[in-house]
């Protein structure tokens, strides 16, 4: 890659966040009024992935629009049964982007992180503190939903961990057709059970009815010794009725659903998301993996770039950030599938997902909140500060040394100004970008877009960015920071497709000129964090000595056509010599790589990114590595269970809710749960 090519690149860890950080609260008004909510909380305590504890919290939550909430709710605990109703007060912090967090209502010192959607629905997860959880809250519509308003066709994705073991976990996709008169007929459901892997079971349930109480539906499935779902499920609705969620008052399940057939389905643009995932693909090896996450995604042209802040206690003691791309194509029935998930999309763009065995899980994605700029104001889009390589959406963390693209309006006076010197200046065309109050190096400015580098000293838990255009300040945008956020530059300059990867002769790796087995190639990217020796912000990478990353970076090649994934030896990870704002990773194509397109996966200590592609030749060839410096290989174990727990030892942090759980537990013997003898 040459510096001149950068002129066209226009649009182209944190551990558990245990203390309330400094945060923008200008979006607190997005949560205002009375909501229904449900949270499921799981404590994985054994090396096979079995649960040591489980809780379901559900009821109403009232936000005052200024950062204070009050909850009236029931708590179902696996050891102590049903308690409540009880009342709890707490606080919340929501930024202008809709991204923020709530103090946890029942776990002292914990916070639920997530985002508010266009309709005011909050989805999130604590992603840490020793447990996994999913929290959803939706405003109560006015007038309240009734029996008559619950009518049409609905698809609901469910995950139930009431069995306490990966073997008996159930994931399902349920079809409901309420008639507006209290009848659901005989619903159909397709089910995956952990121990049965990819085998799907289809059932037609018995005659099912529903009533409404205070704007919530109470659905009653008939008693049965063979049906998958029995007893009551409480359902809560979005203001427009197109999104529904809930669960049983007597079990530890979560349901998310959408109304279908109410209009032409649409999926595209910026979304917030959250979910639960139960990976049972390794049950033959003795364990299943539960993780929970929140994040965002940007869908356009059949490809979605997604960010998820993930916590899986068996594999990582702290959460990590995952960025990846996924393709989609809506059918006439508003559905599409990936190898691990079935998706259903509503007319208003809301998407729900149901896992395909052995990858059980649920996902909900809702159109993100938008903020309108004031006429003539210098405006920095709160959801428009992204990694300049991957274009990872707005919940992805910012890291020291990362090249960012900032979107907005009235950010500069002239159509285009490009830095003419290195180090990049901290004032360009009268424009400054302040990162935690420190002027950042700027690569270029336009009225709608700026490229700037996060100063290396930006190591606080949160980062605030503001643009100053000729002494006129923009709004402040806030986000969390991280150690690494790999983002490979792409040949399409939009985060999609083939990465900026070069052969030793400086030519690009393409399908017409693929990388050969045994060849060392150079990957150009941003977001690898701190380096040693340190350099001045905005300076070019030194040649002697080379400036290497202080964070260990590992690389994998993941075939797009098979499940094959192989680690590639990293010979160098650091700043690109003689280039400003850019990192370089040299990796050698291993013998086990699959021919054809592969995702180029790069992982740091707190991140994992697989967005861009690299083309691999079908057989080994001869390739000179001259011109690409190679240093000692780096090594970091990929996410694996390196030290399984003894079955008698729980993971830390599971003594929550003032409980002391020291043993396995089994399903509560009541009618409102997914039965272990359902088949």
Secondary structure, DSSP 8 states (H G I E B T S, - for coil): --GGGGGG-S----S---S------TTGGGSEEEEEEEEEEEEE-STTS-EEEEEEEEEEEEEESSSEEEEEEEEEETTTEEEEEEEEEEEEEE-TTSEEEEE-SSSTT-EEEEEEBTTS-EEEE--BTTBEEEEEEEE--SS---TTT-BSEEEEEEEE-TTSSTTT-EEEEEEE--BSSSEEES-EEEEEEGGGTT--EEEE---EEEEEETTEEEEEE---SS-S--EEEEEEE-TTSSEEEEE-TTS-EEEEEEEESSS-----EEEEEEEEEEE-TTGGGT--EEEEEEEEEEEETTEEEEEEEEE-TTT-SS-EEEEEEEE----TTSEEEETTEEEEE-TTS-EEEEEETTEEEEEEEEEB------TT--EEEEEEEEETTT---TTS-EETT-EEEEEEES--SSS-EE--SSS--S-BTTEEEEETTEE--EEEE-SSEEEEE--TT--SSEEEEEEEETTEE---EEEEEES---EE-BTTSSS-SBB-EE-TTS-B-BTTB-EEET-EEEEEEE----EES---TT-BB-TTTT-EESS--EEEEEESSSS-EEEEEEEEEEE-BT-BS-EEEEEE--TT--SEEEEEEEEETTEEEEEEEEEEEEEE-----TTS-----B----S--SS---TT---TT---TT----S-----SSSSS--TT--
